[in-house]
């Protein structure tokens, strides 16, 4: 089989599998086969958790070839499009509400995600060719932040009732714009990652409590 097969990409593939599960669950909820939209939200949170640590796992392999490194970069970006662009976008469309707004939010999320990741793949190649370039910040909102923003927005479902799909879709449109906006965000260190993990767990727990009420 083609590809670079090693443990360094397993977590990325697990995150992708979680995203595809979330997408299918969103469709099943929209068609009435399932009734709990919290399940695809949990899949999104889990995909985000996998993405936070896949790079660290990949770097534990000291003898990676240049081809393996480049493959890891490309596969990570491709999976990010599905996990953090397509997955929250499809969820927003399947929630219902105004179909035009739902379609617009879905298109913008995926388009902005693709543009962002393609752009930063180019930037990454330039950075790797310049050993003195040690950038410590992101330009624009990282696409992986949709794994926290979308679940946070979902927490308002019980409060907004029929207006919730519109609220969620507007949140996704704003998120898409932030993906391709020019502002700097410092890359999280170890403490920042811990804060993000704890925040994700807190949001997941909040959704669990709210879904029972």
Buried (B, 14 or more C-beta within 10 A) or exposed (E): EEEBEEEBBBBBEBBBBBBBBBBBBBBBBBEEEBEEBBBBBBBBBBBBBBBBBBBEBBEEBEEBEEEBBBBBBEBBBBBBBBBBBBBBBBBBBBBBBEEEBBBBBBBBBBBBBBEBBEBBBEEBEEBEEEEEEEEEEBBBBBBBBBBBBBBBBBBBBEEEEEEBBBBBBBBBBBBBEBBBEEEEEEEBEEEEEEEBBEEBEEBBEBBEEBBEE
